[in-house]
């Protein structure tokens, strides 16, 4: 099955078009994998039932101090790099 990785640093709740994509892709035979934050637990549960995979990241808040922002951004970057390296992406996924 073809996979699509959706990577967002901020909460996906602030991006309704991306949520729509997550709802549609499973019906098209594509497995969406979201790397990031999704705070709507009920919506996340429903999407998981439809075949969406979630890889949770540390929440990013713009009001955090600079050192905390830097630490969270580096943590997110490392999570994404590690996840994509371990995903064994093939031509079928592209």
C-alpha positions in Angstrom: 0.0 0.0 0.0 1.3 3.4 -0.9 2.1 5.6 2.1 2.1 9.4 2.5 3.9 11.1 5.3 2.3 14.4 6.6 4.7 16.3 8.7 3.5 19.4 10.7 5.3 21.0 13.6 2.2 22.8 14.9 -1.1 21.2 16.0 -2.9 19.7 13.0 -6.2 21.2 14.4 -5.1 24.6 13.0 -5.0 23.1 9.4 -8.5 21.9 8.3 -7.4 21.2 4.7 -4.8 18.7 6.0 -7.4 17.1 8.2 -9.6 16.7 5.1 -6.7 15.0 3.3 -6.3 12.6 6.2 -10.0 11.7 5.9 -9.8 11.1 2.2 -6.5 9.3 1.6 -7.5 5.9 3.2 -10.5 5.7 0.8 -8.1 6.1 -2.1 -5.9 3.2 -0.9 -3.2 5.3 0.6 -1.9 5.0 4.1 -1.4 8.4 5.6 1.2 8.8 8.4 1.1 12.0 10.4 4.2 13.1 12.3 3.3 15.9 14.7 0.7 16.9 17.2 -3.0 16.3 17.1 -4.8 17.5 20.3 -8.4 16.4 19.4 -8.4 13.0 21.0 -11.9 12.0 19.6 -10.9 13.1 16.0 -7.6 11.2 16.3 -9.4 8.1 17.5 -11.8 8.2 14.5 -8.9 8.7 12.0 -7.0 5.8 13.6 -10.1 3.6 12.9 -9.9 4.6 9.3 -6.2 3.6 9.0 -4.3 6.8 9.7 -1.1 6.3 11.7 0.0 8.9 14.2 3.6 9.5 15.4 3.3 12.0 18.3 5.8 14.8 18.7 6.4 17.3 21.5 3.8 20.1 21.3 5.3 23.4 20.0 4.1 26.6 21.5 5.1 30.0 20.0 5.0 31.6 23.5 7.8 29.4 24.8 11.1 31.0 25.6 13.8 30.8 22.9 15.8 28.0 24.5 12.7 25.8 24.9 11.7 26.6 21.3 15.1 25.6 20.0 15.1 22.4 22.1 11.6 21.4 20.8 12.5 22.2 17.2 15.7 20.0 17.4 13.7 17.3 19.0 11.1 17.4 16.3 13.8 17.5 13.6 15.4 14.4 15.1 12.0 12.6 15.4 11.2 13.2 11.7 14.7 12.2 10.5 14.7 9.0 12.5 11.1 8.1 11.5 11.8 8.6 7.8 15.1 6.7 7.9 13.4 3.8 9.6 10.4 3.9 7.3 12.1 2.1 4.4 10.5 4.3 1.8 10.2 2.5 -1.5 9.3 3.6 -5.1 5.7 2.6 -4.2 5.6 5.3 -1.6 6.6 8.1 -4.0 
